[in-house]
Amino acid sequence: MLGLLKREDLFACIQCGKCTGSCPEAGKTSLNIRVMVRKVLFGDWEDKEVPWFCSSCGACTIRCPRDIKPSEVVVGLRAQMVEEGEIPSSLYRALENTLVQKNPWGRSRNKRDAWTAEVGFEIPFIGEDTLETLLFTCCVQAYDPRCMVIPRNIAKVLHAAQVPFGILGRKEVCCGNEIRRVGEFGLFKQLMEENEANFERYQVSRIIALSPHCMNAFKNEYEGGDKKAVHYTQLLWELIQEGRLIFKGSYDKRVVYHDPCFLGKQNGIFDEPREVLKAIPGLQLMEFSRSRENSLCCEGGGGRMFLDVEMGERNGHKRVKEALALGAQVIATACPFCLLNLEDAAAVLDADIEVRDITEVLMEVL
């Protein structure tokens, strides 16, 4: 088995090269999806380094005219290496941390709800009263000081809009999206079962996912295919349309929006984030030349947040340079991985540009 595939599925490949042509790593690294598929098909793939270059953006699968899901070939190769213990040491630590503490960084489960300390009001546990809406925080948003602002902002918005919600707090565990994509199917299944048990136990009817990666796992990777999950930008647009968010200020800046791969390419959510930004008074929305289905991957997915991969110019640097060329003052996005990678790129380039999550832009006018 190769992820969701069997080797015989690969006979449908016509070697057209659209997968490699759309891959953001092709030419920068030795990753060549077309060649990989061909060699796997005939059983002569031996390179243990190349599969880790993939960022799981999904562009190859979207472009494939025969629907053979080339990205799953990568996942399958990784799974084989996980079983053989041939994985990068930093990735091994991330998997071990997730097994023990239920998050790749190995932070204590007892601190999973530390982000709530500065919200200014008490956020109830999802099991209290008759709460049915769950606010689910990604691991990086629960623990990374830079990203903690995202759950805090959304919690404040929900509170102001009088939307009843709760959190799992210390019972929350990693969604497993990246764990599956690095090929650790056994650990992914454990995380999935624990999350699904919590959703059922506390009668969750709606999940507000703060990360596109979590939303994708719940909707597309879990056995139940949990259609109750929505991304926070979808909820924000609903609240704006219903008149439940009142703007009190103006955001007079030129903003270019970066489409996260797991929100856009893999789940087709392009319009809601843009509609939220366009609704903000004074904001001038701009577009990258590569946007929507063609958006340039930030290179944070597929376990790459835990790996130091040698390559040419990073995509984050390209993105920041293009934003500057457009005359943008702010790069806005809606994914914690994109936020961290683009902000790091701006810092390395000493670029005069801000990188903000959409919630941060919104909070300046509420």
N, C-alpha and C positions, 0 to 999 in steps of 0.2 A: 504493500500500500504506500501511496505517496500523498500524505495528507488525506484529502477527500477523493483522491484519484487511485486508479489501478494502472499499472504500467501499460496495459493494452489500450487504455484511453488515449495514450499519447500517439497512437497510430493515426489519429485524426489530424495531427499537425502537418501542415503543408510547407513548413519552413519559409513562410513569407517574410519573416523578420519584423513584423509590426510590433512584436513584444519588445525586442531589443531597441527598435527605433523610438519607442515611447518611454523606455526605462531611464530615469534620471541619473542612474549610476553608470550607464553604458558610456564608455570612453573615459570616464574618470577612474574607474577601477577595472579589474579583469572580469567583472560580471557580464556575461552575455547570455541572456535567457534563451535565445534561439538555439545556441550551441548546447546549452545545458539540457534542454528538453531532448535534443537529438541524442546526446550521449547517455542520458538516463534511459531513454527508450531501448538502446542497444547494450545497456549494462556496463558501460566503460567509463562511468564518472568516478573520479578518484580524488579530485581537488577538495581538501578539507577546509580551505580558507574562503573560497569564493561565495558560498551560500550565505555567509554572514554579512556580505556587503548589502544585501537586499534590505530595503526599508519598509517593505510590505505596503507600498503606496497603492498598489492595485492597478496601475496604469496598464501593465501587460495583459492582465485578465480582461480589462475593459476593451482593449484594442483587438484581442484575439478573434478572428473571424470564424473559428471553429469551436469556440467556447470550451477549450481544454483546461482553462484555469492555470496558466503557467506559474502564478504565484504559489499555488498549492504544491507544485513540483519542488519549489524552494523549501516550503514547510516540511514536505516529506523527507527531503535530504537532511534537513536539520534534525528531524525526529530520529533518523537513523544514527546520527552522530551523538545525540543526547543519550540514546540507548547504549552506545559504545563508549560513552564518557569522553568523547573527543570534542569538547567545547571550550571556548575561551574562559580563562579563570574568572574574569569579572562577571561573565554571564552565569557561571556556576554559582558565584556568591549571591547573585540576584535571585536565582532559583531556590537556593537554600534559605535565603531570607524569607522568601515568599512562603515556603513550606512551614517555617517556624513562626514567623510573625505576621504572615498573611499580607506582606507588602515587600516589594523588591529591595527596598532600602534597609530593611531589617529594623525599622523603628518599632518601639513598643506598641502593642495593640492598645495598651491603656492610654496612649496619647493620640489615638485615632481621632478623637473629637476635640483636640486642643485648639483647633481653629475657632471654636465657638466662644472662646473666652472673651474676645473683643467685639462681639456682635452688639452687645448692649441690651439684650433681652434673652430670656430663657427659651431655648429651642427644645421642644418635647421629644421624647423617644417615640418612635413610630408605633409602639405597642400601647401607648396611652390613649384613653378615650376611644373615639371612633375615627382616628386619623387614617386616611387611605392614600395620601400622596407622600411618596418618599423622596427626599432630597439625597441623592447618592453622590458622594464625593470620590473622585479619583484618588489613588494613592498619592500622587505628586501634589495634588491640591490639599490633601489632608496633612502632609508633612513638610512640604517645601515652603519656607517662609515667603518666598516671592509669590507663590501661587495660592497661598491661603486666602488672599484677598478675594478670590473668585467665589468660593462658597459663602464667605461673609457678605459679599455684595448681593448675591442672589437671595440669601436668607433675608436681608434687609428689604429687598424688593418685594418678596412674597409677603413679608410681615406688613409692609405699607399697603399692599394691594389686598390685604385681608384674605390671603389664600392659606387655608389650614394645611400644615405639612409637618412631618416629623423626620427624624434621622435614625439610623441604626447605631450611631455612636461607636462604642467599642466592639459592637458585634459586627460591624461592617468589615468585609474582607475584599481583597483585590478582585476585580472583575475577571481577570485572567486573559484579557484580550492579547496582550503581548506574550504571555506565557504560552498560549497556544501557538503563536506565530514563531516562537523560537523552537517549537517542536516538542515541548514537554506536555504531551496529551494527558498523561496520568494526573499531573498536578492541576492542569486546567480543569479536568473533570471534578476533582475535589473541590476547587473553588466554585465551580458552577453549581454543584450540588448544595454547598453551604449557602450560597446566595439564594438559590431557588427555594430552599427550605425556609429561609428568613422571609422571603416574599410571601410564601404561602402561610407561614405561621402568623404573620402580622397583617394578613389580608390586604396586601398592597394592591391598589387598583391602578396606580399611576406612578411611574418612576421618572423623576427629573434628573437626567444624567448631565453632570457638569463637564464631562469629557466625551468627545466623539468616540473615543476608543471604548469607553464603558457602554455607551449607547449601542455601538456596533455589536459588542459581545452579547448584550441582552437580546437584541433583535435578531441577529443573524447567526450567532454561534451557539447559543444555548439550545438545548434539545426542545424546549417548549416554544422557542422563537417568540420571546416575550414582546408582543406588539404594544405593550403598555408604556414602553420606554420612549421618552422624547428628549431631545436636546434642549438645553436651557434657552437657546435663541428662538426655538419654536414657541416656547411658553411666553417669552418676552413679547414676541410679535402678537400673540393672542391677547395679552394684557393691554398692549397699546391699542389694538383695534377695538377692544371693549371699553376704552377710555379709563382704564383703571390705573394708568401711570400718568401723572401730571408733571410736565416739564416746567421747571422754574428758572432755567437759565439757558444760555446759548453757548454752543461749542464751535467757536469760529475758527476752525482749522481744516486743512486739506488732509483727508484721511483715505488711505488706500487699503482695501480689504484683502487679506490673504486667506484663500480657501484651504482649510485643513483637509487632508486626503480622506480621512475616515468620516468626515462630515459630508464632503462634497462628492468626490469620485465614487466612494463606496456606498453612500446612502442617499445621494441625490438631493441633499439639502443645500441649496445655493441661494435661494431667494430670501428666506427668513432673516438670516444675519444682515443682509443688505437692506432689507426693509426696516429693520430696527435702526440701523445707522442713518438711513435716509429720513427717518422720523425725528431725529434729534435736531432741534433748531440750530441753524447756523453751520451745520456740518456739510462740507463739500466732499461728496464721495467720489473717489477715483478708482480706476481699474488697472491691474497689472496686464501686460500683454499676454501673459499666460495666466488665465483665470478659469474659474468654474471647472469643467471636466479636464482642462489642460493645465491646471494649476501646478506649479513647481513644488515638489515635495520638500519639506523642511529637513527630512532625513532623521526624524525622531522615532518613527515607528519600527515595528519588527524587531524589537530588542536593541535597536541602535542607541537608545538612551543609555544603555549599560555597556556599550562597546566603544573603544577608541579605534576607529578605522582610518587607515592611511589612504588618502585619496588626493585628487586635485582640488581646485577651488570648491569650497562648500556651497551648497545651494543657498544657505542662509545669507552668505556674503553676496551672492548674485542678487538675491531678493532685495537686500538693503540698498545695493547700488542702483537697482532699477527704480526703487521708491524715491531715492534722491534725484534721479534723472527726471522723474515725473514731476518733481516739485512738491511731493507729499511731505507733510510735517509729522504725520503719525501713520504707523502700520498697525492696523487693528486685526485681531484674529479671534478665534473662538475655541482654541485647543491649548492645553497647558504645555504640550511638547513643542508646538509651534511658537508659543510665547517665549519659552526659555531659549530655544535655538535662535530665533530671530533677534532677541534681545542680546544674546551673547555675540552674535555676528555684528550688531550695531556697536557694541562695546569694543570689540577687536578692531573694527574699522575706524573707531573714534568718530562715528557718524553723528551728525546733528539731526537726529530723528528719534522720536519716541516709539516704543513698541508697547501696545496696550491690548489687554483683553477687552472685548466689547463691554463687559460689565463695568470696567473702569471708566470707559468713555461715558456710559450711561449715568453712572453715579455722580458725575460732575454737573449734570443738569437736573437732577431730581431733588 
